[in-house]
Amino acid sequence: MNPSRRFSIRTHGCQMNVHDSQKVANLLHHEGWTAAEDADSADLLIINTCSIRDKAEHRLYSELGTLREWRDARPGRVIGVAGCVAQQQGDALLRRFPQLDFVYGTHNLRRVPSMVEAARNGDRASATDESSTHQRFDLPTPHPELALDPARRAYVTVMEGCDMFCSFCIVPFTRGREISRRADAIVDEARALVDRGISEITLLGQTVNAYGRHALRRAGAAGGVVPPQVIGFADLLGELDAIAGLRRLRYTSPHPAFFDDQLVRAHGELESLCPHVHLPVQAGSDRMLERMRRRYTGDEYRRLVARLRDRRPDLAITTDLIVGFPGETEADFEQTLRLVDDIQFTDSFIFKYSPRPKTAAAAMPEAVEEEVAQVRLERLQQQQRSLTLEAHRARVGERTEVLVEGPSRRGGSQRTGRDPYNRVVNFPITLDGVGEAVEAGDWLDVDLVDATPHSLIGEPVSDAAPNLRPDWEQPLPKRPLTLP
């Protein structure tokens, strides 16, 4: 291996960006590159960006400003920018930052190796054209030197893009229109990951549960004959649930508009489907939801949650919320507080509204004053902290299964992992009477003994083995998805 071909990727933003970085790392490995331990030892540095809020965009500009010295410190070093800001800005980034060598957007991952080589020869370029074909999903199989997540988790892309055009959201402009992968390609990828030792898979898509809807509609219009690779999202979950050795199946982020009865039932019937749904609501006021173009009312959202909990009473619901949206009154905000209290979210990601270019909301009048938005943010965060602590305390005394991730942020002799409800559980690293530390990727039964607003505190079950990785030769029992 040529020591002058080492890369480092910095990733900001959502799980889709994280997975895109993994895909690019794989492409580079196939071209003879190897991952650097850190940026100081790298010859190639790629920044994968997020533009969902202006703060993330400005972070990139600051980061690029500081990287001029890094590039100049060693001849031949190359800097690239990827992701949503790259898709949004394109050539403008090259003009603004002379230390930047290449820019590629969300549809052009396959071009990265050739762009890197061109940049090493002095050619600066950007690639932000959009693709509506499945070729963008055609990537090489994982390189043997591509490191798996030590916790034996993996992402699988099932669809990209969004056709919803919520008035606040830049995603349709940075990720493009909806396109779903072939179901057989998804299942094959998931099966290959499980064969390599992956035990938890998260399905990714901007509106992930809209998977397959356009293909199904087109197939129906063509005479009602649906090809086998065209299936709906609940059927896809059923296909994946049938993979022997897959312990946990998750998906993110769904849209409330695309929960049909079959998907709701799946949460009570599929063995591997985790009892957690991240279900963005954004606001509790019908007036704000209409201005946001969310296509549901607060009561419709409540009824959906009730249907899900009817099928899986212990289901953990988390969400996204925006405060300070243009025109939001105190009465609108109070309705959001009321909805959060009604639903009893286990956790929430809460943000102040940030105007984004090209979106309808950016041109809306009645901007909410920054001070008012900040107060609302803090009030809503405080309410959610109380609800999260209450939800965590209610689970003290339970036994839960943890997929170990590694050292805990709490430090000391602590490890951390996540349970089926996607909650962080911290616990001591050794088991009583065993003396062997658990490792990332182990499965561990843990008794919950305490709670904070941020995590659950557990004690490993004393009679449990420290290494509970699944036996990949033994298929797990499955409950089939009941079809209508």
VOGU-3710 file (C-alpha; in Angstrom, 3 decimals, decimal comma):
1> mnpsrrfsir> 0,000/0,000/0,000  1,320/3,395/-1,021  1,629/5,408/2,230  0,879/8,649/0,357  -2,692/7,535/-0,388  -4,445/7,951/2,929  -7,840/9,578/3,360  -9,914/11,059/6,148  -13,622/11,947/5,995  -15,339/14,376/8,351
11> thgcqmnvhd> -19,102/13,871/8,430  -21,747/16,330/9,592  -25,489/15,853/9,629  -27,909/12,964/9,367  -27,551/9,194/9,154  -27,799/9,433/5,367  -24,618/11,543/5,375  -22,899/9,055/7,667  -23,786/6,245/5,290  -22,708/8,271/2,243
21> sqkvanllhh> -19,303/8,710/3,889  -19,106/4,959/4,404  -19,902/4,416/0,713  -17,164/6,852/-0,355  -14,672/5,209/2,004  -15,461/1,891/0,332  -14,963/3,379/-3,141  -11,594/4,793/-2,103  -10,489/1,480/-0,613  -11,260/-0,205/-3,929
31> egwtaaedad> -8,979/2,336/-5,639  -6,017/1,598/-3,391  -6,562/4,228/-0,695  -6,511/3,421/2,999  -8,081/5,185/5,953  -5,810/7,526/7,916  -5,747/7,492/11,693  -6,495/11,214/11,709  -6,419/14,268/9,444  -2,772/14,998/10,278
41> sadlliintc> -1,676/11,755/8,625  -4,056/12,084/5,657  -3,321/13,154/2,097  -6,987/13,486/1,198  -9,569/15,176/3,399  -13,281/15,136/2,508  -15,867/17,149/4,434  -19,368/15,713/4,080  -21,762/18,545/4,808  -25,269/19,230/6,050
51> sirdkaehrl> -27,381/22,226/5,024  -30,607/21,528/6,882  -29,907/24,660/8,947  -27,765/27,698/8,242  -25,615/27,021/11,320  -24,327/23,786/9,761  -23,546/25,607/6,517  -21,570/28,334/8,278  -19,618/25,653/10,154  -18,304/24,413/6,810
61> yselgtlrew> -17,111/27,873/5,797  -15,249/28,261/9,086  -13,740/24,793/8,740  -12,496/25,455/5,216  -10,871/28,664/6,374  -8,779/26,787/8,915  -7,724/24,059/6,471  -5,520/26,232/4,283  -2,563/25,560/6,582  -3,331/21,807/6,590
71> rdarpgrvig> -3,231/21,703/2,786  -0,054/23,761/2,528  1,779/21,690/5,151  2,395/18,805/2,739  2,668/18,961/-1,061  -0,036/17,014/-2,883  -2,691/17,219/-0,228  -6,269/17,466/-1,513  -9,497/18,823/0,022  -12,991/17,896/-1,157
81> vagcvaqqqg> -16,462/18,985/-0,039  -19,439/16,659/-0,309  -23,057/16,455/0,739  -25,932/18,881/0,821  -23,964/22,145/0,915  -21,931/20,880/-2,025  -25,130/20,062/-3,927  -26,521/23,491/-3,063  -23,444/25,638/-3,781  -21,441/23,713/-6,408
91> dallrrfpql> -18,899/25,854/-8,290  -19,479/28,763/-5,923  -17,499/26,898/-3,255  -14,530/26,523/-5,588  -14,602/30,237/-6,383  -14,843/31,237/-2,741  -12,187/28,876/-1,359  -9,037/28,534/-3,498  -7,701/25,861/-1,117  -10,641/23,618/-2,094
101> dfvygthnlr> -9,900/21,096/-4,865  -13,202/19,407/-5,714  -16,897/19,430/-4,870  -19,416/16,644/-5,380  -23,105/16,466/-4,625  -25,387/13,819/-3,225  -25,927/12,032/-6,569  -22,262/11,723/-7,532  -20,587/9,427/-5,038  -19,428/7,053/-7,769
111> rvpsmveaar> -17,321/9,826/-9,333  -15,240/10,524/-6,225  -12,169/8,361/-7,052  -11,775/9,936/-10,496  -12,293/13,445/-9,092  -9,634/12,801/-6,455  -7,103/11,691/-9,066  -7,915/14,727/-11,230  -7,433/17,000/-8,226  -4,041/15,421/-7,504
121> ngdrasatde> -3,113/16,413/-11,059  -4,215/20,011/-10,460  -7,706/19,899/-11,980  -10,369/21,556/-9,805  -13,945/20,505/-10,553  -17,462/20,157/-9,203  -20,110/17,500/-9,892  -23,602/18,377/-8,742  -25,770/17,022/-11,551  -28,800/14,993/-10,473
131> ssthqrfdlp> -29,499/11,386/-11,378  -32,940/9,823/-11,648  -31,608/6,329/-12,419  -30,773/3,410/-10,180  -27,122/3,603/-11,244  -26,376/5,820/-8,266  -27,137/2,812/-6,053  -24,760/0,537/-7,990  -21,703/0,529/-5,746  -19,050/-2,137/-5,195
141> tphpelaldp> -19,354/-4,684/-2,443  -17,580/-3,782/0,821  -13,802/-3,925/0,517  -12,138/-6,416/2,901  -10,223/-3,557/4,564  -13,340/-1,428/5,073  -13,927/-1,474/8,811  -17,342/-2,531/10,047  -18,963/-0,806/12,990  -17,529/-2,626/16,036
151> arrayvtvme> -21,053/-2,672/17,464  -22,133/-4,779/14,475  -24,655/-2,236/13,214  -25,080/-1,061/9,640  -27,135/1,290/7,490  -28,856/0,237/4,283  -30,244/2,829/1,877  -33,689/1,881/0,561  -34,640/5,129/-1,157  -33,371/8,665/-1,644
161> gcdmfcsfci> -34,946/12,037/-2,263  -38,246/13,549/-1,215  -41,355/14,679/-3,114  -43,150/16,238/-0,142  -41,685/19,774/-0,378  -42,440/20,829/3,193  -42,179/24,590/3,171  -39,206/24,711/5,588  -37,122/21,885/4,114  -34,239/22,085/1,665
171> vpftrgreis> -33,952/18,298/1,230  -35,876/18,081/-2,094  -33,394/20,580/-3,525  -30,264/18,857/-2,178  -31,308/15,195/-2,385  -33,630/15,386/-5,386  -36,893/13,592/-6,086  -37,898/10,239/-4,628  -36,325/7,130/-6,088  -36,557/3,663/-4,522
181> rradaivdea> -34,026/0,864/-4,881  -34,983/-2,562/-6,125  -36,192/-4,715/-3,252  -33,988/-7,656/-4,246  -30,876/-5,446/-4,132  -31,802/-4,248/-0,636  -32,425/-7,765/0,659  -29,206/-9,044/-0,921  -27,206/-6,250/0,714  -28,794/-6,885/4,098
191> ralvdrgise> -28,174/-10,623/3,855  -24,527/-10,027/2,936  -24,106/-7,732/5,941  -25,586/-10,320/8,288  -23,256/-12,935/6,800  -20,346/-10,630/7,768  -21,567/-10,451/11,368  -23,896/-7,434/11,343  -26,800/-7,966/13,729  -28,650/-4,605/13,589
201> itllgqtvna> -29,662/-2,828/10,382  -31,238/0,612/10,032  -33,040/1,374/6,778  -32,457/4,891/5,480  -34,530/7,240/3,346  -35,650/10,862/3,465  -39,262/9,638/3,687  -38,335/6,022/4,211  -41,843/4,604/4,520  -42,756/6,101/1,132
211> ygrhalrrag> -40,529/3,388/-0,290  -41,930/1,820/-3,467  -45,023/3,996/-3,779  -44,213/5,446/-7,191  -43,171/2,084/-8,632  -46,352/0,457/-7,333  -48,462/3,233/-8,842  -46,715/2,934/-12,204  -47,095/-0,846/-12,165  -50,798/-0,507/-11,431
221> aaggvvppqv> -51,268/1,981/-14,250  -49,534/-0,448/-16,622  -52,240/-3,046/-16,169  -51,998/-4,190/-12,606  -49,153/-6,662/-13,101  -46,640/-5,870/-10,353  -43,097/-7,182/-10,953  -41,569/-9,034/-7,982  -38,963/-6,334/-7,299  -41,751/-3,750/-6,734
231> igfadllgel> -43,088/-4,012/-3,201  -44,309/-1,661/-0,495  -42,437/-0,695/2,631  -44,207/-3,117/4,994  -43,528/-5,987/2,599  -39,877/-4,950/2,450  -39,711/-5,068/6,256  -41,192/-8,555/6,129  -38,570/-9,716/3,629  -35,766/-8,375/5,826
241> daiaglrrlr> -37,269/-9,772/9,016  -37,023/-13,240/7,468  -33,198/-13,043/7,259  -31,796/-15,529/9,770  -29,360/-13,838/12,156  -30,789/-10,318/11,883  -31,508/-9,433/15,509  -32,729/-5,860/15,139  -34,335/-3,913/12,302  -34,915/-0,138/12,433
251> ytsphpaffd> -35,847/2,587/9,944  -35,598/6,370/9,774  -37,127/8,810/9,089  -40,732/8,081/8,165  -43,451/10,572/7,264  -46,778/10,304/9,129  -48,653/10,393/5,802  -47,251/7,025/4,694  -48,289/4,752/7,566  -50,794/2,311/6,097
261> dqlvrahgel> -52,515/-0,443/8,090  -49,969/-3,040/6,996  -47,056/-0,979/8,310  -48,857/-0,322/11,592  -49,505/-4,055/12,013  -45,860/-4,850/11,276  -44,884/-3,174/14,545  -46,813/-5,793/16,454  -45,857/-8,781/14,342  -42,278/-8,657/13,029
271> eslcphvhlp> -39,787/-10,268/15,382  -36,766/-8,100/14,554  -38,562/-4,750/14,120  -37,581/-2,651/17,118  -40,226/-1,085/19,394  -39,216/2,451/18,473  -40,427/4,875/15,808  -38,875/8,263/15,174  -41,965/10,087/13,888  -41,362/13,770/13,032
281> vqagsdrmle> -44,351/15,986/13,868  -42,687/19,477/13,700  -45,580/21,337/15,394  -48,832/20,823/17,269  -50,793/23,700/15,755  -52,915/22,845/12,715  -52,312/26,334/11,381  -48,539/25,851/11,564  -48,750/22,336/10,130  -50,648/23,704/7,145
291> rmrrrytgde> -48,092/26,481/6,616  -45,358/23,855/6,879  -47,156/21,701/4,247  -47,055/18,672/6,509  -50,309/17,133/5,138  -51,816/16,078/8,462  -53,423/17,713/11,484  -52,478/17,384/15,105  -55,398/15,060/15,756  -54,524/12,886/12,760
301> yrrlvarlrd> -51,029/12,530/14,190  -52,488/11,603/17,592  -54,676/8,934/15,981  -51,674/7,456/14,148  -49,720/7,191/17,404  -52,737/5,548/19,041  -52,912/2,962/16,243  -49,216/2,180/16,591  -49,436/1,839/20,354  -52,512/-0,339/20,013
311> rrpdlaittd> -50,344/-2,796/18,055  -47,258/-2,331/20,242  -48,186/-0,818/23,635  -44,563/-0,399/24,745  -43,572/1,462/21,555  -41,182/4,372/22,158  -42,042/7,422/20,038  -39,459/10,144/19,385  -39,892/13,165/17,148  -38,608/16,381/15,550
321> livgfpgete> -40,019/19,794/16,529  -39,548/23,319/15,162  -40,201/26,493/17,151  -40,275/30,018/15,800  -41,696/29,124/12,392  -42,902/32,235/10,512  -46,231/33,349/11,911  -46,101/31,159/15,015  -48,091/32,812/17,789  -48,038/32,045/21,475
331> adfeqtlrlv> -51,316/30,155/20,979  -49,711/28,047/18,241  -46,783/27,272/20,494  -49,100/26,294/23,349  -50,721/23,766/21,023  -47,295/22,242/20,397  -46,732/21,983/24,144  -50,126/20,314/24,459  -49,419/17,765/21,721  -46,054/16,877/23,253
341> ddiqftdsfi> -47,771/16,303/26,580  -50,536/14,239/24,939  -48,147/11,967/23,065  -45,574/11,684/25,883  -42,617/11,468/23,535  -39,686/9,490/24,874  -37,363/12,088/23,362  -37,345/14,922/20,815  -34,939/16,817/18,595  -35,992/20,440/18,949
351> fkysprpkta> -34,771/23,287/16,762  -35,384/26,945/16,098  -36,632/27,604/12,588  -33,829/28,375/10,151  -34,725/29,840/6,715  -33,205/27,875/3,849  -32,760/28,980/0,233  -35,380/27,945/-2,356  -37,894/26,903/0,309  -41,370/28,447/0,435
361> aaampeavee> -41,021/29,413/4,087  -37,974/31,571/3,366  -40,270/34,105/1,695  -42,966/34,029/4,371  -43,634/37,197/6,360  -44,241/37,371/10,110  -40,799/36,271/11,213  -40,665/35,353/14,902  -38,208/37,430/16,912  -35,036/35,582/17,871
371> evaqvrlerl> -35,561/36,236/21,582  -39,096/34,830/21,436  -37,964/31,740/19,530  -35,187/31,143/22,057  -37,594/31,297/24,989  -39,925/28,844/23,260  -37,013/26,542/22,497  -35,972/26,450/26,127  -39,540/25,911/27,367  -40,058/23,002/25,004
381> qqqqrsltle> -36,672/21,490/25,829  -37,459/21,678/29,534  -40,806/19,976/28,987  -39,148/17,209/26,984  -36,410/16,699/29,585  -39,105/16,104/32,185  -40,956/13,662/29,937  -37,758/11,779/29,075  -36,760/11,478/32,719  -40,269/10,272/33,562
391> ahrarvgert> -40,128/7,658/30,782  -36,703/6,492/31,914  -37,692/6,275/35,589  -40,736/4,205/34,656  -38,388/1,556/33,274  -36,228/1,194/36,379  -36,576/-2,382/37,556  -36,882/-3,791/34,032  -34,433/-6,156/32,378  -33,405/-5,143/28,870
401> evlvegpsrr> -31,081/-6,438/26,165  -28,220/-4,112/25,238  -26,097/-4,142/22,107  -22,755/-2,925/23,430  -21,174/0,056/21,627  -18,033/0,695/23,664  -16,766/3,007/26,436  -19,348/5,255/28,051  -19,100/9,032/27,997  -19,562/8,823/31,759
411> ggsqrtgrdp> -15,979/7,557/31,928  -14,486/5,317/34,541  -15,232/1,611/34,361  -18,352/2,135/32,304  -19,536/0,814/28,949  -22,528/1,902/26,917  -24,976/0,450/24,450  -28,532/0,746/23,200  -31,579/-1,313/23,972  -34,426/-2,226/21,566
421> ynrvvnfpit> -36,134/1,126/22,311  -32,997/2,953/21,089  -32,263/4,272/24,553  -28,687/4,665/25,790  -27,846/2,304/28,659  -24,647/2,769/30,696  -23,283/-0,069/32,853  -20,038/-1,411/34,446  -17,673/-3,094/32,003  -17,163/-6,378/33,879
431> ldgvgeavea> -19,580/-9,015/35,063  -19,647/-10,264/38,617  -17,642/-13,443/38,944  -16,494/-13,487/35,343  -13,768/-10,849/35,180  -13,880/-10,415/31,404  -14,835/-7,025/29,961  -17,628/-6,956/27,437  -16,741/-5,687/23,973  -18,480/-3,691/21,283
441> gdwldvdlvd> -20,858/-5,972/19,412  -21,687/-8,134/22,427  -25,282/-8,676/23,516  -25,872/-8,286/27,225  -28,853/-8,603/29,545  -28,922/-5,608/31,880  -31,123/-4,816/34,878  -32,087/-1,124/34,909  -31,356/0,412/38,313  -31,415/4,180/37,774
451> atphsligep> -32,287/6,860/35,234  -31,221/10,319/34,061  -32,755/12,553/31,359  -30,028/11,356/28,999  -29,635/7,644/29,673  -30,602/4,591/31,657  -28,222/3,115/34,228  -27,936/-0,640/34,380  -26,171/-3,535/36,019  -25,234/-6,586/33,918
461> vsdaapnlrp> -27,119/-9,698/34,935  -24,651/-11,649/37,048  -25,400/-15,046/35,529  -25,193/-13,842/31,918  -22,223/-14,623/29,705  -20,067/-11,596/28,808  -20,072/-12,350/25,084  -23,554/-12,893/23,721  -22,888/-12,394/20,036  -25,449/-14,401/18,076
471> dweqplpkrp> -24,664/-17,832/16,710  -24,793/-17,107/13,002  -25,394/-20,774/12,185  -28,685/-20,888/14,065  -31,674/-19,119/12,474  -33,763/-17,003/14,798  -37,480/-17,758/15,156  -39,632/-15,405/13,081  -43,273/-14,395/13,157  -44,526/-13,846/9,586
481> ltlp> -46,125/-10,583/8,559  -49,886/-11,031/8,321  -51,014/-9,822/4,915  -54,509/-8,453/4,248
//
